[in-house]
């Protein structure tokens, strides 16, 4: 089972969804804004990837975070922020039975169909 996490109007998420569909890969889409996100899901993602890799420091939402919050950020506070503001998460997050892929990387997605 593959789950693709993101927001439906994100261009990178759209690109990933188009790729999965054009390659006949069945997936479930989980929209952060509509379906929400909890700490346990994020903690599961953080087993194979770091919170720094998951956090999108290029987002508009990141620019709205106070300097004090940015300077004191650690894994726990980053998780709390990502739950409250899921657009801080790099998108999409693809979760399959045996891996987690952050962002859209065609070469990594191609491994899914093998």
C-alpha positions, -999 to +999 in steps of 0.1 A: +000+000+000+013+034-010+002+066+007+011+100-008+010+129+017+008+165+007-015+193-003-035+190-035-026+224-049+012+219-045+029+216-080+054+190-068+026+169-053+007+172-086+038+161-105+041+131-082+005+121-085+006+124-123+037+102-124+021+075-102-011+075-122+007+074-156+028+044-143-003+026-131+007+027-094-022+026-071-019+050-041-040+067-014-037+105-012-037+121+022-041+159+022-025+175+052-050+204+052-081+183+048-072+151+066-048+165+092-016+151+106-005+138+140+027+134+159+027+096+156+027+098+118+056+122+118+075+102+143+071+071+120+086+091+091+115+102+113+127+066+118+144+065+084+148+103+077+158+133+099+135+160+110+159+185+092+153+166+059+115+167+065+113+204+074+109+227+044+129+258+051+120+272+017+083+275+024+064+307+029+053+292+063+089+289+074+094+326+067+065+334+090+081+315+120+097+338+145+135+340+147+134+328+183+115+296+173+140+290+145+170+294+167+157+271+194+143+244+170+150+208+179+133+176+169+105+179+195+096+215+187+100+208+149+074+180+152+051+203+171+054+230+144+048+205+116+016+192+133+003+228+137+016+240+103+018+209+080+029+231+051+063+232+068+068+196+056+086+190+024+062+177-002+052+151-011+059+124+014+055+090-002+051+061+022+053+025+009+057-007+027+094-005+028+104+031+023+097+068+027+105+093-001+106+130+007+099+152-023+095+140-059+125+122-073+117+103-105+145+078-101+134+069-066+098+066-077+109+043-105+121+019-078+085+015-066+074-003-097+101-029-094 
